[in-house]
Amino acid sequence: MKARSEQAIILTAQEAAFVRQALVAASGIFAQAKAAGGPGLRALQEAALDVPAGGRPLSHVHYDVCLAVDYLDFPMPVRSTR
């Protein structure tokens, strides 16, 4: 795993809203698959583990998606590098 960059990324309100919408949609798909269970959930779980460069359990991916939404909803203030 690579070290985190300390460089801030600035998104416009439109860009942040677009990214947030995609993340919320992904979270909804994960929740629906979990509620439905069966082969669809198993396929999604297997796909999450089969991602190149180290897949992770679906529950971890879902957590990260929700955390990313929180970061968009409650951004950290940008600090001066001076």
C-alpha positions in Angstrom: 0.0 0.0 0.0 1.3 3.4 -0.9 1.7 6.2 1.6 -1.0 8.8 1.7 -0.3 12.1 -0.1 -0.6 15.2 2.1 -1.6 17.3 -0.9 -5.2 18.5 -0.7 -7.6 17.8 -3.6 -10.0 20.6 -4.3 -13.4 19.7 -5.9 -16.0 22.1 -7.2 -19.4 21.7 -5.6 -20.7 20.1 -8.8 -17.8 17.6 -8.8 -18.3 16.7 -5.1 -22.0 16.2 -5.7 -21.3 13.9 -8.7 -18.8 11.8 -6.7 -21.2 11.7 -3.7 -24.1 10.6 -5.9 -22.0 7.7 -7.4 -20.8 6.6 -3.9 -24.4 6.7 -2.5 -25.6 4.6 -5.4 -22.8 2.1 -4.8 -23.7 1.9 -1.2 -27.3 1.3 -2.1 -26.3 -1.6 -4.4 -24.3 -3.2 -1.6 -27.2 -2.8 0.9 -29.7 -4.3 -1.6 -27.4 -7.2 -2.5 -27.0 -7.9 1.3 -30.7 -7.8 1.9 -31.5 -10.1 -1.1 -28.7 -12.5 -0.3 -28.3 -15.4 -2.7 -26.1 -15.7 -5.7 -26.1 -12.0 -6.5 -24.5 -11.2 -3.1 -22.0 -14.1 -3.5 -21.0 -12.8 -6.9 -20.5 -9.3 -5.6 -18.5 -10.6 -2.6 -16.3 -12.7 -4.9 -15.8 -9.7 -7.3 -14.7 -7.5 -4.4 -12.0 -10.1 -3.4 -10.9 -10.6 -7.0 -9.9 -7.0 -7.7 -6.3 -6.8 -9.0 -3.8 -5.4 -6.6 -5.4 -6.9 -3.5 -9.2 -7.1 -3.3 -10.9 -6.7 0.0 -14.0 -8.1 1.6 -17.2 -6.4 0.4 -18.0 -5.2 4.0 -14.7 -3.3 4.0 -15.4 -1.8 0.6 -18.9 -0.8 1.7 -17.4 0.8 4.9 -14.9 2.8 2.8 -17.7 4.0 0.5 -19.7 5.3 3.4 -16.6 6.9 4.9 -15.9 8.7 1.6 -19.4 10.1 1.6 -18.8 11.4 5.1 -15.5 13.0 4.0 -17.5 14.8 1.2 -20.3 15.8 3.6 -17.9 17.0 6.3 -14.6 18.1 4.7 -11.5 18.9 6.7 -10.4 22.5 6.4 -7.5 23.1 4.0 -4.4 24.1 5.9 -1.8 26.5 4.5 1.5 24.9 3.6 3.4 28.0 4.6 
